Amino acid sequence: MAEPSDRPMVNPLVTGVLVVALVYFARAIFMPLAFSLFVIALVWPIQAALQKRVARPLALLITLLFTITVIVVVGSAIVWGFSKLAQWLFYNSDRLQTIYANWATWLEGHGIAVAGAIEEHFNVTWLVGVTQGLIGRLNSTAGLTLLACIFVMLGLLEADDFRNRLCLASAQPYGELLLQISGEIGSKVRRFMIIRSIASVFTGVVVWMFALVAGLELATAWGAMAFALNYIPFIGPLTATIFPTLFAIAQSGSWQLALVVFIGLNVIQFVIGSYLEPSLAGASLAISPFAVVFAVFFWSFMWGLPGAFIGVPILIVVVTYCAHEPSKRWIAALLSGGQRARALSRGD
């Protein structure tokens, strides 16, 4: 029989596993719900400002139209970029087949036996199909977007009433605490997305200019994809680097252009991600890089590409909540980075 001291360690573990399983298997509901709360935190200041000038239904309509427009612009940038890539691959299929056959011959001449298998099984139609399949998966998020928009509409309609209920005496002391934590989370999430948007626009412009200078075709498509994918930490910039590098090989048939593209894009991502964003974010949004990578891959496993996008905002929610709970402040300190972690350890 287990000792009584062992029981408290078993129950939280079992509870955690059950919660993770619930979130995974019920992702059709929890994923749109999480996205709707994320969007509400972003657009609520717009809704509140408009309600002071126009009727509440009109303010809600304007806020929803603005939200949908932003989502469509970002999503269309990715879909359009991959569509242009798929068209280019289709129209240059014979050229690509020749390039890969030459590479296979070169590898075989240097004693790499797998080259023959590559030459035999490589099919440009398969490559185009992979690209089109990726486009299809991006388009499949339309259902998620529709359900999330419904949740956003209902949430914005009830936001004022919910805030008033939290201020009732019967909801204290948790109501005021929840209001304080929610306000801080909303402020941090908005700041994170503003900084991410600035970095994404800057990344897209710089990648577009670099592609033009390097002589890489589809420069506008690469810039649009870099802009949109930069919203997904780690996975997005990695994808926006690998695809142009492989495309450089397909375009030129040589490794020199691919090396230039690979190094150039990595330098761009490193400078923007390591210097521009941290300088704009400041200490209040400082989060451990390991925690960011883990959050992106964990929520990507749970919810796919949408999970990778929302992983860091969820991490911000967890860190902010734990920072307000004395018994859980150590978790916020571990997940934070730099000066923020030291401030939490002092109880600031």
Secondary structure as UniProt FT lines:
FT   HELIX           4..6
FT   HELIX           7..25
FT   HELIX           27..51
FT   TURN            52..53
FT   HELIX           56..91
FT   HELIX           93..109
FT   TURN            110..111
FT   HELIX           114..121
FT   HELIX           124..139
FT   TURN            140..141
FT   HELIX           142..166
FT   HELIX           169..171
FT   TURN            172..173
FT   HELIX           174..214
FT   HELIX           219..229
FT   TURN            230..231
FT   TURN            233..234
FT   HELIX           235..252
FT   HELIX           255..271
FT   HELIX           272..276
FT   HELIX           277..281
FT   HELIX           283..285
FT   HELIX           289..303
FT   HELIX           305..324
FT   HELIX           326..328
FT   HELIX           329..335
FT   HELIX           339..345
FT   TURN            346..347
//
